Amino acid sequence: MISKIERGIAAPSFATVEKSSEVLEVPEVAFFGVGLVVTSDNARTRQLSKIQTQLSR
């Protein structure tokens, strides 16, 4: 499903966006490319690691 969303073939429901936002601790708009988040490399690495851990569950 994630691959389909990334390729623009499918779209997540608003409930899915809200839940994903909550679990990943990012604002909902992050899924739509609105408002770039600027962080240091270390903060970015930590955030990506956290996302990877959450997605693997």
N, C-alpha and C positions, 0 to 999 in steps of 0.2 A: 504494500500500500504506500509506503514512504517513497519508493521509487516512482510510482505512478503520480504521486503528488509533486515530486521534484520535476518530473517530465511534463507536468501540466495536463496529464490525462485524467486525473481525479482531483477532487478537492475535499479536504476534511470538513466535517460538520463544525458548527460553532462550538458545540459541546466538546468535541475533540480538541479544538484549539484552546478552549478554556482550561481543560484538564491538563493538556501538555504544557501550557503556560504555567500552571500551578506547580506541576511536578518539576519542571526545569527551572522554576523561579526566574522567569523572564516575562516581560510584558507581552500581551497578545499581539501587539503590533510588530513584534520581532519576527513573526511568521510571515509578514507581508512586506518586509524590506523597508518599513517606515522607520525613520529615525535611526541612524547608525549609532552603534554603541562603541565608544572609543575607550580602550583599556590598554594597560601595559601588556607586554608579551607574557609576563608571568600570570597576570589575571586572566588573560585569554586562554592560556594553557590550562589553568585550573578550571575555568568554565567549560572548556571543551571536554576535559576529563570527566567532569561532573555530568555533562550531557551524555557522554558515552556510557557511563555507569548506569544512569537512569534508563537509557534506551535498552541496555542489555538485560535489564530486569524484565 
